[in-house]
Amino acid sequence: MRYLTPVTLLLGALAVITPLQSQSAPDATSWPNIIPPTGQTTLLNWLNKSGYKENFLPEPKIHASPVHGTVKTYYNPILAGDLHAKRKVFRKGAAMVKELYSGNKVTGYSVMVKVQKHANTQGPDWLFYETADKTGQNALLGRNLSACAGCHSEGVDYLRSTFRPYK
């Protein structure tokens, strides 16, 4: 009978971890269905069906946001990989979904999708979407929306969140 020693276990773990670390973070071509739709109706339907929860990395808990009230944010694998790599300019396809809460109930969403690969000082690299309710009534959708880009310009490539996965 063969026994596993701590050294054998460590070598086995390294054999599994090393290839994972050497791979680059996924992009839209290597991992489909990780970029939110950008049309207002299709995006709202996707959000209401919780399409982001399957592949997006969530923040650990619901928390207060300085602008959006009580929230929980989910990061797609592209953005999570960029944050892990400490990139200052995120790749095209990077996206996040912020659930907006009233009590313990999701009442709306705020979404950012990087639609161009370079960092622009005016915000047109990002598509912003926000709805205070799940119907999309009075929703904001567009690039360089002053209501969004003004605040987000203070962040790293327009991302203001301090959450960093894989610390």
C-alpha positions in Angstrom: 0.0 0.0 0.0 1.3 3.5 -0.9 1.0 6.3 1.7 0.7 10.0 0.9 3.3 12.1 2.6 3.0 15.8 3.1 5.6 16.3 0.3 3.6 14.1 -2.1 0.5 16.0 -1.3 2.3 19.4 -1.8 3.7 18.3 -5.2 0.3 17.1 -6.3 -1.3 20.4 -5.4 1.4 22.3 -7.2 0.9 20.2 -10.3 -2.8 21.2 -10.3 -2.4 24.9 -9.3 0.6 25.9 -11.5 -1.2 25.4 -14.9 -4.2 27.3 -13.6 -2.0 30.2 -12.5 -0.1 30.3 -15.8 -3.3 30.6 -17.9 -4.5 34.0 -18.7 -7.9 35.1 -17.4 -10.8 34.1 -19.7 -12.0 36.4 -22.4 -15.3 36.4 -24.4 -14.1 33.9 -27.0 -12.7 31.4 -24.5 -15.7 31.5 -22.1 -19.1 32.3 -23.7 -22.0 33.8 -21.9 -20.0 36.0 -19.5 -20.7 39.4 -21.1 -24.1 40.9 -20.3 -26.3 41.8 -23.3 -26.2 45.5 -24.2 -29.7 46.0 -25.5 -32.0 47.5 -22.9 -34.8 44.9 -23.1 -32.5 41.9 -23.4 -30.3 43.2 -20.6 -33.3 43.7 -18.3 -34.6 40.2 -19.0 -31.1 38.7 -18.4 -30.9 40.6 -15.1 -34.3 39.5 -13.9 -33.5 35.9 -14.7 -30.3 36.3 -12.6 -28.2 35.4 -15.7 -25.0 36.8 -14.0 -25.1 34.6 -10.9 -23.9 31.4 -12.7 -20.5 32.7 -13.8 -19.9 36.0 -12.0 -17.9 36.3 -8.8 -20.0 37.9 -6.0 -18.8 40.1 -3.3 -18.9 38.3 0.0 -22.0 40.2 1.4 -24.5 42.9 0.9 -23.2 46.3 2.0 -23.7 50.0 1.9 -22.6 51.9 -1.1 -22.0 55.7 -1.0 -24.2 56.3 -4.1 -26.4 53.3 -4.7 -27.7 52.5 -1.2 -27.4 48.8 -0.1 -25.8 46.7 -2.8 -24.1 43.4 -3.7 -21.8 43.4 -6.8 -21.0 40.5 -9.1 -17.9 40.6 -11.3 -17.6 38.6 -14.6 -14.5 36.4 -15.1 -12.9 39.0 -17.3 -13.1 41.8 -14.8 -12.2 39.4 -11.9 -9.2 38.3 -13.8 -8.2 41.9 -14.6 -8.5 42.8 -10.9 -6.5 39.8 -9.9 -3.8 40.8 -12.4 -3.9 44.4 -10.9 -4.6 45.9 -14.4 -5.2 49.6 -14.4 -7.0 49.4 -17.8 -9.5 46.5 -18.0 -10.1 44.4 -21.1 -13.0 44.8 -23.5 -15.8 42.6 -22.1 -15.1 43.3 -18.4 -18.4 43.7 -16.7 -20.1 44.0 -13.3 -23.6 43.8 -12.1 -24.7 45.6 -8.9 -27.9 44.4 -7.3 -29.7 47.3 -5.6 -31.5 46.4 -2.4 -34.4 47.6 -0.3 -34.2 45.6 2.9 -33.3 42.0 1.8 -35.0 42.3 -1.6 -33.3 43.1 -4.9 -35.3 46.1 -6.3 -33.0 47.2 -9.2 -29.7 46.9 -10.9 -26.6 48.9 -12.0 -24.5 47.4 -14.7 -21.2 48.4 -16.4 -19.8 46.7 -19.5 -16.5 47.6 -21.1 -17.2 48.0 -24.8 -13.9 49.4 -26.0 -10.4 48.2 -25.0 -8.6 51.5 -24.3 -9.1 53.8 -21.3 -10.8 57.1 -22.3 -10.9 60.0 -19.9 -14.6 60.7 -20.7 -16.1 57.3 -20.1 -17.2 56.1 -23.6 -15.3 52.8 -23.1 -18.1 51.7 -20.7 -21.8 51.1 -21.3 -23.7 52.0 -18.2 -27.2 50.8 -17.2 -29.2 51.5 -14.2 -32.8 50.8 -13.2 -34.2 51.5 -9.7 -36.9 48.8 -10.3 -37.1 45.5 -12.1 -39.4 46.9 -14.8 -36.7 49.1 -16.4 -39.1 52.1 -16.1 -37.0 55.3 -16.2 -33.8 53.2 -16.8 -30.6 54.9 -17.8 -28.6 53.2 -20.6 -25.7 54.5 -22.6 -22.1 55.4 -22.9 -20.6 58.4 -21.1 -23.8 59.0 -19.1 -23.0 62.1 -17.0 -24.9 60.6 -14.1 -22.6 57.6 -14.1 -19.3 58.6 -15.7 -18.9 61.7 -13.5 -18.6 59.6 -10.3 -17.0 56.6 -11.9 -14.2 58.7 -13.4 -12.7 58.7 -9.9 -12.2 54.9 -10.1 -9.6 52.6 -11.7 -10.7 52.6 -15.3 -14.1 53.7 -14.0 -14.5 51.0 -11.4 -14.9 52.5 -8.0 -15.3 49.3 -6.0 -12.5 48.5 -3.6 -13.4 44.8 -3.6 -10.5 42.8 -5.0 -10.9 39.0 -5.6 -8.1 36.6 -5.0 -6.1 38.8 -2.6 
